[in-house]
Amino acid sequence: MKLIILDRDGVINQDSDQFIKSPAEWLPIEGSLEAIARLNQSGYRVVVATNQSGVGRGLFDMTTLNDIHDKMHKAAALVGARIDAVFFCPHTAESHCHCRKPKSGMFEEISARYNIPLNDVPAVGDSLRDLQAGVALGTQPYLVLTGKGGKTQAAGNLPEGTQVFANLSAVVTELLKGQG
């Protein structure tokens, strides 16, 4: 099985320092949903792993988070894309849970759900913690410069082997080279 793990905010949709707190605030990054469709057409299962501490902070509730993800799924479907699953951590950093990136809990759940090791599975994020969470289980890190990616790249200390691309569409173009 071909699998790819994507962060949500800053990779698929526009990011906000004030959090994405409603479906109206969820706006796809140009070309991201079409990139997911290209992955699907090439046989990839697309999974999202996202920290959503806005729930734990009381900025929005689980119903609203589900509504945001419903909008994402519907927008993806409109361009022929499918997101197979969304894994999320609703906790704040202060809770010290195992699922919040940079810890690897969500990635362990993904590995268990799909019954595959994550060695060399592409993991795309815009922050260092996105990359660290996957690398702990052997994923191939891809940093996109959308969202917080530019600041992340400038800060340095990226995991060994991190590949850097302008956006998700550029990552997908690279992944699909020679596959069709």
Secondary structure, DSSP 8 states (H G I E B T S, - for coil): -EEEEE-SBTTTB---TT---SGGG--B-TTHHHHHHHHHHTTEEEEEEEE-HHHHTTSS-HHHHHHHHHHHHHHHHHTT----EEEEE---GGG--SSSTTSSHHHHHHHHHHT---TT-EEEESSHHHHHHHHTTT-EEEEESTTTHHHHHHH----TT-EEESSHHHHHHHHHTT--
